[in-house]
Amino acid sequence: MGRSHYIRDEEEICETTARSFPSNRSKGLSYLEMATIAAFNGFQLPPKLVRQELTDDFAKCCSPWMPVLHEEDVRSILARTSSPLLAQSLYGAATRVSPAPKPLSFPSIAECYKRAKILFWMEHETNLINAIKTCLMLQWYNPEGPEYVSLDTSEFWMRTGVGLAYQVGLYKEPPQGPMYRERRRLWWSLVTSLISAAHGRPRAINLNDCDVRPPKVSDLKDTNGDAGLFVRYVEICRILGDLTECCAREFLPSSKIFEIEGGLIRWIDQMPLELRVIDSPCGADFNPRQIHLPYLMSMMILLRFTARGKSRSAVLAASYSAGIFEGMLGRDEVRFLAPVFTIYCICTGFTLLTLFSEPRFWPAAQLGLNIIMRCLSELSKRWRSAIGGLKAIQSALKTKEWRSQTSRAMRG
């Protein structure tokens, strides 16, 4: 805790003495609470083969962007010896992205989510680190768009996780020890959650209050994850988060512009060869194509925000982004994307719309826009947040078409 910051130098608070009394929850759960969990099947787990399949799906689609589980977590989940909350959270997230049809006896994504949710709110989990991991994994449920208030959205769980992270001190650089790498991974997984930026809302984390050093490849040593990918992902998410924060505040000074420009140049110049999208936006592996989308969105926002007129470079970035989404549509990969990808589509679509009044370029831009609208339509099958984005683009396009028709009629 940081209460000593407010006390004079000659005095201090001994936090060890201050907490020398039992927690209110030290007696455990009541009979009624345990019965409530049982009523929601909170302790019911899928068969072994399904557990293995879902764990593999989570490792493939979710873990690269939030490496919250270490090898021992995975082993205990497969062996049914893990925290029930951790297991149910993983099954819920994995069910959302799993490509294989599930047997009729297997619970739906909503049922998996409810099991994890009841375990969380009944405080069955006594390990707060596991509770924070759960908050990160439950972001893959996200049943509602930002247009409606909900206690189940990705943003709600992200902010809940951040609140717990502050309570356990994840915002402080941890001392070397058994939990060193895990605490750092958890903190940066929370930082990279851009769902608030996607909704145009204030960031949940102010990095000025944090002294955790940037992630290193060695931090992912015990996760079987792609360490280089996550390190680069954290870097671009920090840049995009800073940029959207400045835009939301309508204050982007020249010093910040230079800082962001330099960060974007370094990010793309120092990209490892295995993560580069070299020949075409459709040719690289799935994860490298994904990680370039927040970079392209950063380019679109920065160039449009700083340009005095229309930015050709922003349109080029949008065209490249549309090409990446086209490849994902062609390979049926859209269903594996996280909720935040809706904002990449929306930003791309509205940037392409700036060419509507340019007869020479609009036909090509319209092709890209159609790809984006198809992609949002596919995303909306899993993420309702994509519905509002699709409607916004359709409405903007319809308005431009109506104005164009009206203008031609008046001239005629």
Legacy VTK file of the C-alpha trace (Angstrom):
# vtk DataFile Version 3.0
C-alpha trace
ASCII
DATASET POLYDATA
POINTS 412 float
0.000 0.000 0.000
1.082 3.601 -0.521
-0.416 5.398 2.443
3.055 6.364 3.664
3.317 8.787 0.727
1.050 11.167 2.627
2.857 10.960 5.980
5.765 13.177 7.011
9.300 11.775 6.737
9.812 11.384 10.476
6.737 9.184 10.763
5.732 6.032 8.947
2.951 3.486 8.685
3.874 -0.117 9.405
1.623 -1.939 6.968
2.487 -5.330 8.492
1.108 -4.233 11.847
-1.827 -2.491 10.197
-3.020 -5.734 8.627
-2.497 -7.931 11.677
-6.152 -8.925 11.931
-8.142 -11.608 10.095
-9.977 -10.948 6.849
-13.753 -10.783 6.891
-13.749 -13.823 4.563
-11.378 -15.923 6.664
-14.170 -18.317 7.692
-14.843 -19.407 4.118
-18.113 -19.661 2.216
-21.452 -20.328 3.845
-23.668 -23.313 3.078
-25.998 -21.051 1.062
-23.114 -19.677 -1.009
-21.818 -23.162 -1.781
-25.342 -24.295 -2.674
-25.686 -21.322 -5.041
-22.463 -22.276 -6.814
-23.647 -25.876 -7.096
-27.002 -24.728 -8.504
-25.127 -23.020 -11.356
-22.979 -26.152 -11.909
-19.927 -24.129 -10.938
-17.887 -27.226 -10.161
-18.961 -29.256 -13.196
-16.140 -29.757 -15.700
-16.143 -31.158 -19.252
-14.739 -34.586 -20.171
-10.999 -35.049 -20.632
-10.985 -34.859 -24.444
-13.023 -31.654 -24.424
-10.771 -30.148 -21.748
-7.739 -30.848 -23.920
-9.393 -29.394 -27.005
-10.483 -26.205 -25.254
-7.090 -25.752 -23.635
-5.457 -26.042 -27.070
-7.930 -23.532 -28.539
-7.186 -21.061 -25.760
-3.438 -21.469 -26.259
-3.780 -20.856 -29.989
-6.231 -17.941 -30.097
-6.192 -16.197 -26.716
-2.850 -16.747 -24.996
-0.727 -14.878 -27.571
-2.452 -11.630 -26.550
-2.836 -12.349 -22.833
-0.205 -14.849 -21.616
-1.790 -15.157 -18.186
-1.471 -18.921 -17.685
1.844 -20.591 -16.994
2.605 -24.228 -17.672
1.572 -25.387 -14.197
-1.824 -23.663 -14.594
-2.437 -25.578 -17.813
-1.353 -28.905 -16.345
-3.598 -28.504 -13.319
-6.582 -27.486 -15.461
-6.169 -30.586 -17.614
-5.799 -32.750 -14.508
-8.877 -31.199 -12.839
-6.799 -30.079 -9.877
-6.772 -26.357 -10.638
-8.862 -23.567 -9.216
-12.453 -24.142 -10.481
-12.659 -20.440 -11.326
-9.538 -20.574 -13.474
-10.769 -23.665 -15.315
-14.271 -22.322 -15.992
-12.853 -19.005 -17.222
-10.558 -20.768 -19.668
-13.400 -22.965 -20.947
-15.589 -19.906 -21.469
-12.945 -18.001 -23.426
-11.958 -21.053 -25.470
-15.573 -21.908 -26.305
-15.925 -18.460 -27.884
-13.103 -19.097 -30.369
-13.248 -22.875 -30.723
-13.658 -23.924 -34.385
-14.952 -27.416 -33.657
-18.639 -28.142 -32.994
-19.288 -29.216 -29.433
-21.379 -32.217 -28.342
-24.943 -31.452 -27.289
-24.072 -32.315 -23.710
-21.414 -29.602 -23.567
-22.484 -26.246 -22.038
-22.860 -23.178 -24.217
-20.611 -20.137 -23.970
-23.270 -18.441 -21.816
-23.356 -21.387 -19.414
-19.550 -21.497 -19.148
-19.552 -17.784 -18.430
-22.238 -18.056 -15.745
-20.282 -20.796 -13.989
-17.164 -18.627 -13.849
-19.174 -15.567 -12.893
-20.897 -17.224 -9.929
-17.572 -18.564 -8.658
-16.071 -15.091 -8.950
-18.838 -13.174 -7.196
-19.288 -15.796 -4.483
-15.566 -15.272 -3.772
-14.832 -18.967 -3.950
-11.359 -18.099 -5.249
-9.054 -16.962 -2.447
-6.049 -16.340 -4.714
-6.399 -12.797 -6.072
-3.857 -13.472 -8.817
-6.195 -16.169 -10.146
-9.087 -13.714 -9.854
-7.199 -11.210 -12.033
-6.455 -13.924 -14.582
-10.179 -14.651 -14.637
-11.026 -10.998 -15.291
-8.742 -11.069 -18.318
-10.156 -14.317 -19.701
-13.800 -13.319 -19.174
-13.272 -10.435 -21.599
-13.729 -13.028 -24.344
-17.437 -13.323 -23.519
-18.564 -9.703 -24.164
-22.273 -10.271 -24.954
-23.226 -6.608 -25.337
-22.110 -3.598 -27.353
-20.860 -0.344 -25.799
-24.172 1.306 -26.655
-25.775 -0.444 -23.663
-24.823 -0.618 -19.996
-23.900 -4.133 -18.904
-22.063 -5.925 -16.095
-20.817 -8.580 -18.515
-18.836 -6.644 -21.110
-15.116 -6.847 -21.764
-14.678 -3.314 -20.459
-16.404 -4.152 -17.174
-14.163 -7.157 -16.551
-11.054 -5.288 -17.641
-11.742 -2.504 -15.144
-12.567 -5.038 -12.431
-9.234 -6.724 -13.094
-7.427 -3.380 -12.960
-9.055 -2.612 -9.607
-7.843 -5.915 -8.189
-4.404 -5.357 -9.731
-4.052 -2.086 -7.845
-5.077 -3.819 -4.611
-2.358 -6.464 -4.935
0.256 -3.971 -6.147
0.774 -5.195 -9.709
1.476 -1.606 -10.763
4.776 -1.785 -8.860
7.861 -3.484 -10.300
7.896 -6.819 -8.445
10.967 -8.073 -6.592
12.848 -11.011 -8.052
11.227 -14.244 -6.938
8.822 -17.026 -7.953
6.042 -14.571 -8.899
8.245 -12.049 -10.720
7.478 -13.023 -14.316
3.833 -13.855 -13.655
3.032 -10.513 -12.018
4.688 -8.621 -14.858
2.786 -10.617 -17.498
-0.508 -9.974 -15.746
0.107 -6.250 -15.475
1.037 -5.815 -19.121
-1.870 -8.018 -20.215
-4.153 -5.530 -18.454
-2.361 -2.572 -20.054
-2.769 -4.009 -23.555
-6.535 -4.367 -23.154
-7.581 -1.566 -25.506
-11.314 -2.096 -25.098
-11.756 1.321 -23.425
-9.991 3.009 -26.325
-12.192 1.051 -28.714
-15.244 2.554 -27.034
-13.831 6.083 -26.862
-13.711 6.012 -23.068
-10.918 6.960 -20.633
-8.133 4.454 -20.167
-8.358 2.338 -17.038
-4.612 2.553 -16.391
-2.461 5.660 -16.190
1.093 4.482 -16.770
2.422 7.550 -14.959
1.320 5.774 -11.771
3.198 2.603 -12.708
6.876 1.715 -12.371
6.743 -1.759 -13.927
9.460 -2.032 -16.561
8.384 -2.995 -20.106
8.018 -6.729 -20.745
10.967 -8.828 -21.846
11.174 -12.073 -23.759
12.303 -13.813 -20.569
9.011 -12.887 -18.869
7.249 -15.515 -20.975
9.732 -18.269 -20.252
7.188 -20.538 -18.523
4.143 -19.961 -20.741
4.948 -21.715 -24.046
3.854 -18.459 -25.678
5.390 -16.360 -28.441
7.428 -13.987 -26.307
8.516 -11.765 -29.193
4.934 -11.326 -30.355
3.671 -10.235 -26.939
6.539 -7.797 -26.394
5.798 -6.127 -29.737
2.072 -6.172 -28.985
2.592 -4.316 -25.712
4.668 -1.682 -27.515
2.061 -0.924 -30.178
-0.809 -0.996 -27.680
0.954 1.610 -25.558
1.388 3.851 -28.599
-2.224 3.436 -29.708
-3.477 3.965 -26.153
-1.499 7.215 -25.838
-2.801 8.416 -29.188
-6.473 7.685 -28.511
-6.144 9.303 -25.088
-4.805 12.511 -26.656
-7.551 12.522 -29.280
-10.260 11.993 -26.657
-8.897 14.967 -24.727
-8.597 16.961 -27.979
-5.027 17.809 -27.064
-2.181 16.468 -29.177
0.814 18.801 -28.819
3.680 18.720 -31.285
5.975 17.113 -28.712
3.545 14.205 -28.354
3.184 13.936 -32.131
6.973 13.592 -32.499
7.039 11.006 -29.712
4.286 8.918 -31.320
5.784 9.249 -34.803
9.144 8.091 -33.492
7.540 5.184 -31.669
5.702 4.030 -34.789
8.840 4.266 -36.924
10.886 2.274 -34.416
8.118 -0.290 -33.999
7.943 -1.136 -37.699
11.701 -0.798 -38.358
12.636 -3.116 -35.489
9.986 -5.721 -36.262
11.518 -9.224 -36.229
11.531 -10.907 -39.620
9.139 -13.663 -38.496
6.509 -11.046 -37.573
6.763 -8.931 -40.708
3.984 -8.728 -43.267
6.324 -8.356 -46.224
4.917 -9.238 -49.633
1.190 -8.798 -49.134
-1.249 -8.255 -46.269
-2.703 -11.710 -46.920
0.528 -13.696 -47.074
1.851 -13.762 -43.518
0.785 -15.979 -40.645
-2.344 -15.136 -38.679
-0.747 -13.550 -35.600
1.651 -11.252 -37.515
-1.293 -10.012 -39.575
-3.266 -9.343 -36.403
-0.500 -7.371 -34.699
-0.196 -4.994 -37.659
-3.810 -3.822 -37.333
-3.288 -1.647 -34.214
-0.214 -0.225 -35.967
-2.251 0.675 -39.049
-5.012 2.148 -36.893
-2.417 4.313 -35.144
-1.222 5.525 -38.544
-4.760 6.324 -39.683
-5.619 8.274 -36.539
-2.348 10.192 -36.367
-2.306 11.130 -40.050
-5.957 12.197 -40.129
-5.625 14.094 -36.858
-2.556 16.044 -37.985
-3.343 16.534 -41.698
-4.863 19.819 -42.791
-6.887 18.102 -45.482
-7.413 14.551 -46.607
-4.468 12.318 -45.881
-3.411 10.010 -48.702
-1.121 8.148 -46.323
-4.035 7.456 -43.980
-6.013 6.062 -46.912
-3.072 3.838 -47.882
-2.964 2.511 -44.312
-6.715 1.869 -44.468
-6.362 0.049 -47.791
-3.656 -2.168 -46.335
-5.822 -2.830 -43.299
-8.727 -3.804 -45.556
-6.367 -6.192 -47.351
-5.519 -7.891 -44.065
-9.198 -8.281 -43.226
-9.861 -9.623 -46.725
-7.322 -12.375 -46.105
-8.966 -13.188 -42.785
-12.367 -13.433 -44.442
-10.992 -15.704 -47.151
-9.417 -18.028 -44.592
-12.412 -17.977 -42.233
-10.236 -16.473 -39.484
-12.535 -13.643 -38.394
-14.213 -15.898 -35.834
-10.921 -16.127 -33.928
-10.563 -12.355 -33.456
-10.967 -10.609 -30.099
-13.680 -7.959 -29.473
-11.216 -5.069 -29.907
-10.914 -5.839 -33.631
-14.243 -4.135 -34.234
-12.588 -0.747 -33.744
-9.883 -1.583 -36.283
-12.657 -2.263 -38.793
-14.538 0.908 -37.882
-11.455 3.124 -38.164
-10.554 1.547 -41.510
-14.074 1.971 -42.858
-14.398 5.635 -41.964
-10.950 6.410 -43.379
-11.928 4.824 -46.698
-15.154 6.845 -46.663
-13.112 10.047 -46.984
-12.618 9.143 -50.670
-16.344 9.146 -51.429
-16.117 12.532 -53.152
-13.096 11.462 -55.236
-14.461 9.794 -58.411
-11.021 8.512 -59.453
-10.374 6.698 -56.186
-13.806 5.878 -54.787
-14.375 2.617 -56.748
-11.223 1.081 -55.238
-12.025 2.482 -51.800
-15.561 1.122 -52.086
-14.187 -2.386 -52.593
-12.214 -2.033 -49.384
-15.239 -0.619 -47.584
-17.351 -3.588 -48.662
-14.701 -5.911 -47.203
-14.833 -4.034 -43.901
-18.630 -4.194 -43.746
-18.524 -7.931 -44.457
-15.953 -8.338 -41.722
-18.080 -6.403 -39.222
-21.040 -8.555 -40.185
-18.999 -11.674 -39.406
-17.690 -10.201 -36.158
-21.249 -9.362 -35.091
-22.049 -13.086 -34.968
-19.826 -13.269 -31.884
-19.417 -9.689 -30.720
-22.485 -7.458 -30.524
-20.130 -4.477 -30.322
-19.648 -4.936 -34.077
-23.348 -4.325 -34.765
-23.198 -0.657 -33.807
-20.005 -0.147 -35.806
-21.542 -1.674 -38.923
-24.666 0.451 -38.563
-22.538 3.584 -38.112
-20.631 2.967 -41.360
-23.806 2.106 -43.264
-25.482 5.267 -41.985
-22.499 7.458 -42.904
-22.367 5.938 -46.392
-26.103 6.412 -46.881
-25.828 10.055 -45.812
-23.013 10.701 -48.289
-24.979 9.032 -51.086
-28.072 11.091 -50.273
-26.090 14.343 -50.260
-24.442 13.416 -53.547
-27.796 12.665 -55.173
-29.279 15.891 -53.811
-26.332 17.908 -55.101
-26.623 16.393 -58.590
-30.369 17.021 -58.638
-29.887 20.677 -57.713
-27.263 21.135 -60.423
-29.501 19.406 -62.952
LINES 1 413
412 0 1 2 3 4 5 6 7 8 9 10 11 12 13 14 15 16 17 18 19 20 21 22 23 24 25 26 27 28 29 30 31 32 33 34 35 36 37 38 39 40 41 42 43 44 45 46 47 48 49 50 51 52 53 54 55 56 57 58 59 60 61 62 63 64 65 66 67 68 69 70 71 72 73 74 75 76 77 78 79 80 81 82 83 84 85 86 87 88 89 90 91 92 93 94 95 96 97 98 99 100 101 102 103 104 105 106 107 108 109 110 111 112 113 114 115 116 117 118 119 120 121 122 123 124 125 126 127 128 129 130 131 132 133 134 135 136 137 138 139 140 141 142 143 144 145 146 147 148 149 150 151 152 153 154 155 156 157 158 159 160 161 162 163 164 165 166 167 168 169 170 171 172 173 174 175 176 177 178 179 180 181 182 183 184 185 186 187 188 189 190 191 192 193 194 195 196 197 198 199 200 201 202 203 204 205 206 207 208 209 210 211 212 213 214 215 216 217 218 219 220 221 222 223 224 225 226 227 228 229 230 231 232 233 234 235 236 237 238 239 240 241 242 243 244 245 246 247 248 249 250 251 252 253 254 255 256 257 258 259 260 261 262 263 264 265 266 267 268 269 270 271 272 273 274 275 276 277 278 279 280 281 282 283 284 285 286 287 288 289 290 291 292 293 294 295 296 297 298 299 300 301 302 303 304 305 306 307 308 309 310 311 312 313 314 315 316 317 318 319 320 321 322 323 324 325 326 327 328 329 330 331 332 333 334 335 336 337 338 339 340 341 342 343 344 345 346 347 348 349 350 351 352 353 354 355 356 357 358 359 360 361 362 363 364 365 366 367 368 369 370 371 372 373 374 375 376 377 378 379 380 381 382 383 384 385 386 387 388 389 390 391 392 393 394 395 396 397 398 399 400 401 402 403 404 405 406 407 408 409 410 411
